[in-house]
Amino acid sequence: MSVQQHVEQSSPLAPTVLAHVAPEIAGPETSGPFPDEQVDHIVERLQRRYADRQISRTDIERSVRQFSHRFENARIRTFANVFVERLVRKSIDEQAGDRRAAAA
């Protein structure tokens, strides 16, 4: 089951209960893309991770924003940034694998 399917199947009461019990866990109540500051943190971590590859900051940021839109309607977005970072890493790693296979 994908992360998105899991989020969509979560209990409809979860955000309400979490917002009352632990507001910091409920995450932002607004939908839409991640705040620029959060995107910048993800991009910086990915740039450090892939410093040996020639990937521009613009390309990484574009991927982060593209994947972040998958979570904009999620009820609980606490760990969405972690999932987005993993999706971008997987995408970069898969592209590198495709290039290596083509060169062989």
MOZIVEN-V278317 format. One record per residue. N is the residue number from 1. OMEGA is omega in whole degrees, -180 to 180 (NA if undefined). NEAR is the number of other C-alpha atoms within 10 Angstrom. D_LAST is the distance of its C-alpha to the last C-alpha in whole Angstrom. Layout:
n/omega/near/d_last
N/OMEGA/NEAR/D_LAST
N/OMEGA/NEAR/D_LAST
This chain:
n/omega/near/d_last
1/-180/5/33
2/178/7/32
3/-178/12/34
4/178/14/35
5/179/10/37
6/-180/11/38
7/-179/16/40
8/-178/15/41
9/-179/10/43
10/-177/13/44
11/178/11/48
12/179/10/50
13/-174/9/52
14/-178/12/50
15/-179/21/50
16/-179/14/53
17/-179/12/54
18/-179/15/51
19/179/16/53
20/-176/11/56
21/-177/11/55
22/-176/11/53
23/-179/13/52
24/179/11/49
25/-175/15/47
26/-180/19/48
27/-178/18/46
28/-180/15/46
29/-179/13/48
30/175/12/47
31/-179/13/44
32/-179/14/42
33/178/18/39
34/174/20/39
35/-178/9/41
36/-179/10/39
37/180/9/40
38/177/11/38
39/-180/20/35
40/179/15/35
41/180/12/35
42/-179/20/32
43/180/23/30
44/178/14/31
45/-180/12/30
46/177/21/27
47/178/18/27
48/-178/9/28
49/-176/11/25
50/-179/15/22
51/-178/11/24
52/179/8/21
53/-178/10/19
54/179/8/20
55/-177/13/22
56/177/11/25
57/-180/14/28
58/179/10/29
59/179/10/25
60/-179/21/26
61/178/19/30
62/179/15/29
63/180/19/27
64/-180/25/30
65/180/18/32
66/180/13/30
67/-179/20/30
68/180/21/34
69/177/15/35
70/-175/15/34
71/-174/23/37
72/178/16/39
73/180/16/42
74/-179/22/41
75/178/23/45
76/-174/22/44
77/-176/22/41
78/-176/14/41
79/-179/11/38
80/180/21/36
81/178/19/35
82/179/11/33
83/179/17/32
84/180/22/31
85/179/20/29
86/179/16/27
87/178/16/26
88/178/23/25
89/179/18/23
90/179/12/21
91/179/13/20
92/-179/18/19
93/178/13/17
94/178/12/15
95/178/12/14
96/178/13/13
97/177/12/11
98/179/11/10
99/179/11/9
100/180/10/6
101/179/9/5
102/-180/8/6
103/-177/7/4
104/NA/5/0
